Amino acid sequence: MSSEVEGWNKVLWERQPFPDNYIHPHSFLSSLRRNPNFKPYTYWPLVLLCCAITQHLATIFTFLAVFVRLKERWLDARVLLWVSIVSFFGGYALCEILSCSNPVRGASTRSNTIKSSLLVFLALMGLSPVLRTLTAATSSDSIWALSACLFLLNALLADYSSMKPSHLPCRLTSVLSMNAAISSSVVLASRLPDDLAVFALVLFAVQLFALFPILRHRLQVTPQVAQILFTLTLCVLSFALTVPLSVSVASIYAGILITVTFVAPGVLVWAQKYKKHIRGPWDVAVPKLN
């Protein structure tokens, strides 16, 4: 780009009696641009994107409701164990249906998946007596505070991206999120009365916080109606499990879901009018190549 204004050219290769950063006062704001390449958000697509956050929060509250029922002996650990086993096979079948177009998956992949699942199952079964006495010398108040901090870290670092499963990178934040959730589940399980309850709760936590995110990413490429129905199912289930335990906690939980799903996207759409990204001749030059 070269423009001649009173003997000055906007080039660096020509020797001129001006500094290298000189800009003529009359042409300084002529190339000013506001919010270049800006694509405004719309409300309902943002609400749909927030469904992933809503699903994750619903899984956390579902786990907490199950823990309270196990701790108070309102839920039989054997029932939770069978629910976890059935859910695992149902989720695995759904993943196979969603991945039927992937030619890479074969008999060897399924065999490795079954072997890994059996290994985790047997490892948790053997470690249950150790996990039950893991925090015997720690006060319950410290356990509740540590668990709350770990679940908060899990929610903040979780991967809510909506990319296709075949293009998902291995992100450090998602690994840290899963580790935080599993750690919180282990310290909570150490407060349960027997080994079977510890085993059932930790197995349930592995499914919710390690396996469920994989299924959630695969469901995000399904039609929007399926995502909405899946989100509603999780929200209703978690809310129905929370209400009998505490109406006040259920009210707070409902407020959080409404805020995250509907209020936050509206605030972001409203705040777009205050976005001011100014580009001008003072920015670093970007070469344009053919």
QUISUL-V549513 format. One record per pair of residues at least 24 apart in sequence whose ideal C-beta (glycine too) atoms are under 10 Angstrom apart, sorted by sequence separation. I is the first residue (numbers start at 1). J is the second residue. D is the distance in whole Angstrom. If there is no record, write none. Layout:
BEGIN
<<I J D> <I J D>>
END
This chain:
BEGIN
<<3 27 7> <153 177 7> <154 178 8> <156 180 9> <157 181 10> <181 205 7> <182 206 7> <185 209 7> <5 30 10> <92 117 8> <154 179 9> <155 180 9> <181 206 9> <184 209 9> <153 179 9> <154 180 4> <155 181 9> <182 208 10> <231 257 10> <235 261 9> <3 30 9> <150 177 10> <153 180 4> <154 181 4> <181 208 8> <182 209 6> <3 31 10> <89 117 10> <152 180 9> <153 181 9> <154 182 9> <178 206 9> <181 209 4> <182 210 7> <88 117 7> <150 179 9> <151 180 7> <154 183 9> <180 209 9> <181 210 8> <1 31 9> <150 180 5> <151 181 7> <153 183 9> <154 184 7> <179 209 9> <231 261 8> <149 180 9> <150 181 7> <153 184 9> <154 185 10> <178 209 6> <179 210 10> <150 182 9> <151 183 10> <152 184 9> <177 209 8> <178 210 5> <181 213 10> <88 121 9> <150 183 5> <151 184 5> <178 211 10> <150 184 4> <151 185 9> <149 184 8> <150 185 9> <178 213 7> <85 121 9> <147 183 9> <148 184 8> <150 186 10> <177 213 8> <84 121 10> <146 183 9> <147 184 5> <150 187 8> <151 188 9> <146 184 7> <147 185 8> <150 188 9> <147 186 10> <174 213 7> <147 187 6> <143 184 10> <146 187 6> <147 188 5> <146 188 9> <144 187 9> <174 217 10> <143 187 5> <144 188 9> <147 191 9> <142 187 9> <143 188 7> <168 214 9> <143 190 7> <144 191 9> <143 191 6> <138 187 8> <165 214 8> <168 217 6> <165 215 10> <168 218 10> <135 186 9> <140 191 7> <158 209 9> <134 186 7> <135 187 6> <138 190 8> <165 217 5> <134 187 7> <135 188 9> <138 191 10> <160 213 9> <164 217 8> <165 218 5> <131 185 10> <135 189 9> <136 190 7> <159 213 7> <162 216 10> <163 217 8> <164 218 9> <165 219 10> <131 186 6> <134 189 8> <135 190 4> <136 191 10> <154 209 7> <158 213 7> <162 217 8> <165 220 9> <166 221 10> <131 187 9> <134 190 4> <135 191 7> <160 216 9> <161 217 8> <164 220 8> <165 221 7> <132 189 7> <133 190 7> <134 191 10> <159 216 9> <160 217 10> <163 220 8> <164 221 5> <131 189 6> <132 190 6> <151 209 10> <158 216 10> <159 217 8> <162 220 5> <163 221 9> <127 186 9> <131 190 6> <132 191 9> <161 220 8> <162 221 8> <130 190 9> <132 192 7> <160 220 9> <128 189 8> <131 192 9> <132 193 8> <104 166 9> <132 194 7> <133 195 10> <102 165 9> <132 195 6> <102 166 7> <128 192 10> <131 195 8> <132 196 10> <134 198 9> <101 166 10> <124 189 10> <129 194 10> <130 195 10> <132 197 8> <133 198 10> <162 227 9> <99 165 8> <128 194 9> <129 195 5> <132 198 5> <98 165 8> <99 166 9> <128 195 4> <131 198 5> <132 199 9> <127 195 10> <128 196 7> <130 198 9> <131 199 8> <128 197 9> <129 198 8> <95 165 9> <125 195 9> <128 198 5> <129 199 9> <131 201 9> <125 196 10> <127 198 9> <128 199 4> <131 202 7> <127 199 8> <128 200 9> <126 199 9> <128 201 10> <124 198 9> <125 199 6> <128 202 7> <124 199 6> <127 202 8> <128 203 9> <124 200 9> <124 201 10> <125 202 10> <121 199 9> <124 202 5> <125 203 9> <124 203 6> <67 147 9> <124 205 10> <120 202 10> <121 203 7> <124 206 7> <64 147 9> <120 203 8> <64 148 10> <121 206 9> <120 206 7> <64 151 8> <63 151 9> <117 206 10> <61 151 10> <120 210 9> <60 151 6> <120 211 10> <60 152 10> <57 151 10> <60 154 7> <117 211 9> <59 154 10> <60 155 7> <56 154 8> <57 155 7> <60 158 10> <56 155 6> <59 158 10> <57 158 10> <53 155 8> <56 158 5> <56 159 9> <56 160 7> <53 158 8> <55 160 9> <155 260 10> <52 158 8> <54 160 10> <52 159 9> <53 160 6> <52 160 4> <51 160 9> <52 161 8> <50 160 8> <52 162 7> <49 160 8> <51 162 9> <49 161 10> <49 162 6> <48 162 9> <77 192 8> <81 196 7> <84 199 10> <88 203 9> <77 193 9> <80 196 9> <81 197 9> <84 200 7> <91 207 7> <95 211 9> <71 188 8> <77 194 7> <80 197 8> <83 200 9> <84 201 9> <87 204 8> <98 215 8> <63 181 8> <67 185 8> <70 188 9> <71 189 10> <77 195 9> <78 196 7> <81 199 7> <82 200 9> <84 202 10> <85 203 8> <88 206 9> <70 189 9> <73 192 10> <77 196 4> <78 197 10> <80 199 10> <81 200 4> <84 203 5> <88 207 6> <92 211 9> <95 214 7> <98 217 10> <99 218 7> <64 184 10> <68 188 10> <71 191 6> <73 193 7> <76 196 9> <77 197 4> <80 200 4> <81 201 10> <84 204 5> <87 207 6> <91 211 7> <95 215 6> <98 218 5> <56 177 9> <60 181 8> <63 184 9> <67 188 5> <70 191 9> <71 192 6> <72 193 10> <73 194 10> <76 197 9> <77 198 8> <79 200 9> <80 201 7> <83 204 8> <84 205 10> <87 208 9> <91 212 7> <94 215 7> <97 218 9> <98 219 7> <59 181 9> <63 185 7> <67 189 8> <70 192 6> <71 193 8> <75 197 9> <77 199 8> <78 200 8> <81 203 7> <84 206 9> <85 207 10> <70 193 8> <77 200 4> <80 203 8> <81 204 8> <84 207 6> <88 211 7> <91 214 9> <92 215 9> <95 218 6> <98 221 8> <60 184 9> <64 188 8> <67 191 8> <70 194 10> <73 197 9> <76 200 9> <77 201 8> <80 204 6> <83 207 10> <84 208 9> <87 211 9> <91 215 5> <94 218 8> <95 219 10> <98 222 7> <56 181 10> <63 188 9> <67 192 8> <75 200 9> <87 212 9> <90 215 10> <94 219 8> <70 196 10> <71 197 8> <75 201 10> <70 197 5> <77 204 10> <91 218 10> <70 198 9> <67 197 10> <70 200 7> <71 201 9> <70 201 6> <66 200 9> <67 201 6> <70 204 9> <66 201 7> <67 204 9> <63 201 8> <66 204 6> <67 205 9> <66 205 9> <63 204 7> <62 204 9> <63 205 6> <66 208 9> <63 207 10> <63 208 6> <59 205 10> <62 208 7> <63 209 8> <59 207 10> <60 208 8> <59 208 5> <60 209 9> <58 208 10> <59 209 7> <56 208 10> <56 209 9> <59 212 6> <59 213 9> <56 212 9> <55 212 8> <56 213 8> <59 216 9> <55 213 9> <56 216 8> <52 213 9> <55 216 6> <52 216 6> <55 219 9> <51 216 9> <52 217 9> <55 220 10> <75 241 10> <52 219 9> <51 219 10> <52 220 7> <51 220 8> <74 244 9> <49 220 9> <74 245 9> <48 220 9> <55 227 9> <62 234 7> <65 237 9> <66 238 10> <69 241 8> <51 224 9> <58 231 8> <61 234 9> <62 235 10> <65 238 7> <68 241 9> <72 245 9> <58 232 10> <61 235 9> <64 238 9> <65 239 9> <68 242 9> <52 227 9> <55 230 7> <58 233 9> <59 234 7> <62 237 6> <63 238 9> <65 240 9> <66 241 7> <69 244 9> <48 224 6> <51 227 6> <55 231 6> <58 234 4> <61 237 10> <62 238 4> <65 241 4> <68 244 10> <69 245 8> <51 228 7> <54 231 5> <57 234 9> <58 235 5> <61 238 4> <62 239 9> <64 241 9> <65 242 5> <68 245 6> <49 227 10> <53 231 10> <54 232 9> <55 233 10> <56 234 9> <57 235 9> <58 236 9> <59 237 10> <60 238 8> <61 239 8> <62 240 10> <63 241 10> <64 242 8> <65 243 9> <68 246 9> <45 224 9> <48 227 7> <51 230 8> <52 231 9> <55 234 5> <58 237 7> <59 238 8> <62 241 6> <65 244 9> <44 224 10> <48 228 8> <51 231 4> <54 234 8> <55 235 8> <58 238 4> <61 241 8> <62 242 8> <65 245 6> <47 228 9> <50 231 9> <51 232 9> <54 235 6> <57 238 8> <58 239 8> <61 242 6> <64 245 9> <65 246 10> <68 249 10> <48 231 9> <51 234 9> <55 238 10> <58 241 10> <51 235 10> <54 238 10> <58 242 10> <65 249 9> <64 249 9> <65 250 10> <61 249 9> <65 253 10> <61 250 9> <64 253 10> <61 253 6> <60 253 10> <58 253 9> <61 256 9> <57 253 8> <61 257 9> <57 256 7> <58 257 7> <57 257 7> <54 256 9> <54 257 6> <57 260 7> <53 257 9> <54 258 10> <56 260 10> <57 261 9> <54 260 6> <50 257 10> <53 260 5> <54 261 5> <53 261 8> <54 262 10> <51 260 10> <50 260 6> <51 261 7> <50 261 5> <53 264 9> <50 262 8> <48 261 10> <50 263 10> <47 261 6> <50 264 7> <46 261 10> <47 262 6> <50 265 6> <46 262 10> <49 265 8> <47 264 9> <48 265 9> <46 264 8> <47 265 5> <50 268 10> <43 262 9> <46 265 4> <47 266 9> <45 265 9> <46 266 8> <44 265 8> <46 267 10> <43 265 6> <46 268 6> <42 265 9> <43 266 6> <46 269 7> <41 265 8> <43 268 9> <44 269 10> <43 269 5> <41 268 6> <42 269 7> <43 270 10> <41 269 6> <40 269 8> <41 271 10> <41 272 6> <40 272 6> <40 273 9> <38 272 9> <40 275 9> <35 272 9> <38 275 7> <38 277 7> <35 275 6> <37 277 9> <34 275 9> <35 276 7> <36 277 7> <34 276 7> <35 277 5> <36 278 9> <37 279 9> <34 277 7> <35 278 8> <36 279 5> <33 277 9> <34 278 6> <35 279 9> <33 278 7> <34 279 8> <32 278 7> <33 279 5> <34 280 10> <32 279 8> <33 280 7> <31 279 8> <32 280 5> <31 280 6> <32 281 8> <30 280 9> <31 281 5> <32 282 10> <33 283 10> <29 280 7> <30 281 8> <31 282 10> <28 280 8> <29 281 9> <31 283 10> <28 281 7> <27 281 8> <28 282 9> <23 280 9> <24 281 10> <23 281 6> <23 282 8> <21 281 10> <21 282 8> <10 281 8> <12 285 9> <1 281 10> <1 285 9> <1 288 9>>
END
